[in-house]
């Protein structure tokens, strides 16, 4: 029995050593000392969980007509030591961008900062709806790169770029086939906008109604379909 216990203990100890070794190999990449201290100047990078998150998509379509702008908040993180003063960083527009400053987005500030004692800040990018086409996707994209400053470097090249795409195109949704069976009639952007207006642009409520989940969502959606039909029957010129 004693020999069996010793054998089990040895296995557990070996597993722990292996796990610790694996953690060390993952965590230590040359930028940290073995005791966990950062070995280089503070750096800044765009934070996203996966590479796919480096592309941010937004559509004004379906939003109320008085939604003229939308601000995207891009997370920016500090790699290094916390200090008791704000640390500045700069952002530049990549030449591959198709978005134009002042026309599709508000001009960038000369510099931004991570607050004192903080590890993260948010870069606000205000998108402008006015000059976006409602008929076709103009493939508007804004590509941003971080620029090093005296406070913060940008050595993490793989996390130094973020792309924001945006449009204002309202397309015929797949659920419209169901609504036509309910009497809403042939698709038009005017009808679509009115429907979205009932839901304040939240398409989830529409899908809940189409899928009858919960049942009251279906009753609500059907009621809106009736209102839309009645309105455009009375005002066919507005379709």
Secondary structure, DSSP 8 states (H G I E B T S, - for coil): -HHHHHHHHHHHHHHHHHHHHHHHHHH-SSSB-TTS-B-S--EEEE--SSGGGGEEEEE-TTS-TT--EEEEEEEEEEES---SS-EEEEEEE-TT----BTTTB----S-EEE-TT-SEEEEEEEEE-TTS-SSS---EEEEEEEE--SS-B---GGGSEEEEEEE------TTHHHHHHTT--S--HHHHHHHHHHTTT-HHHHHHHHTTSSHHHHHHHHHHHHHHHHHHHH-GGG-
